[in-house]
Amino acid sequence: MERFLKKPRTSIQDENVCPSNEHNDAPSHELDDAAAPPSPHGQNDGSTHEQNSSHDIGDSSRDHGEINWEEDIEFDLGKRRSIYEYPPNLRDMVRRKYLANGPCQPRTCDFPATEICGRERRFVSEWFDEFGSWLEYSKSKDKGYCFCCFLFRPRTKKEAGYAAFVTDGWSSWNKKYRLKEHVGDVNSVHNQARKDCEALLKQKQHIYVALNNQSNAMKNAYYTRLNASIDVTRVLLKQGLPFRGHDESEESLNKGNFKEFHDYTAEQNPAVTKVVGHNAPGNNLLTSAKIQKDIAKCFGKEILHLVVEEIGHDVFCLLVDESRDVAGKEQMAVVLRYVGKCGNVKERLVGLVHVKETTSKYLKSSIDALFAEYKLSFKQVRLWAT
């Protein structure tokens, strides 16, 4: 395990001899690029580099249904695709996904040391407290990035730290003042990107929301339909029952568990009956397969949040099993074994990750990404079994 947890130290030249602009803040890019392992997609891990963007820009044929959000939305910024590689009509949707996840800030990981000016330097986790709204750290590249500039900084404005904080990454650990210089004054490019992030999260100010402003009665009807679908999903998940049916048409005698339970709930509750079925808009029934999956995922995230909260800073065992599914795709199941607050031993499945390779190096990188997502650390692992 030590060969995975420890990164070899590198020695770089004295940065004081370099010019002061931030384009050169990331020393020895050649060394970093040569030491970095290839990404799962077969490209360089610095997937935000501009040379790759020309392959995907303007691909208007790629719509929402063709994007695999679990693979495209990387938590580690060093592995992300550039925002401008997505079609223009999907960029705001991608930005919202990243804003919902928040910046990549692995506070408990071991930051590797790098020799700079004859002294060992490393990233300091306390910087997350001072610059927490935008500073990110990439474990795969051992570099810092700007979350806001990654999302909204135009490619035409490449001055004042574009290379250091957006594309190549910043690794001048002996020059903390570069972080403050990157923020700049009130009208700086960084602050404009930060304001764009805040504006994107204010849904009520968007044009399409203002054009589709609904009355209170319509909103109440929507919430009633949504709660009915949530209640049905909760029962099916608790009982471990399948959702879908072979024939879910209106004429079917058995539409599947979800729709049958949904119809039964409407029969027993007059308030639900008034807003579902034929009384609801055809494009807002909240019973489609996609809605069912979204609600189930929300339940899964809440359960995982409680599991991670129960573990806290205690130790746990890591159980990993890799096999193929019926489609022939390699998948890795990750289970945590820990002692609960009442003293009983618990085992909880925390992730089922599709992997393209079964090498120990690739599986380790997948586990790292899963741990970073749930704010877990390998320091807490006391036993590792596959």
Salt bridges, closest charged atoms under 4 A:
GLU15 OE1 - LYS175 NZ 3.91
ASP25 OD1 - ARG178 NE 3.19
ASP32 OD2 - LYS143 NZ 3.45
ASP33 OD1 - LYS141 NZ 3.86
ASP56 OD2 - ARG81 NH2 3.78
ASP72 OD2 - ARG62 NH2 2.75
ASP72 OD2 - ARG81 NH1 3.37
GLU85 OE1 - ARG81 NE 3.27
ASP92 OD1 - ARG95 NH1 3.09
ASP110 OD1 - LYS379 NZ 3.20
GLU120 OE2 - ARG9 NH1 2.29
ASP129 OD1 - ARG107 NH1 2.86
GLU130 OE1 - LYS176 NZ 2.81
GLU130 OE2 - LYS180 NZ 3.99
GLU136 OE2 - ARG80 NH2 2.87
ASP168 OD1 - HIS49 NE2 3.82
GLU181 OE1 - ARG178 NH1 2.90
GLU198 OE2 - ARG194 NH1 2.94
ASP231 OD1 - ARG234 NH1 2.93
GLU248 OE2 - ARG244 NE 2.96
GLU248 OE1 - LYS259 NZ 3.98
GLU250 OE1 - LYS255 NZ 3.61
ASP263 OD2 - LYS255 NZ 3.65
ASP294 OD2 - LYS290 NZ 3.33
GLU310 OE2 - LYS346 NZ 2.83
GLU330 OE2 - ARG324 NE 2.65
GLU347 OE2 - ARG337 NH1 2.36
ASP368 OD2 - LYS364 NZ 2.76
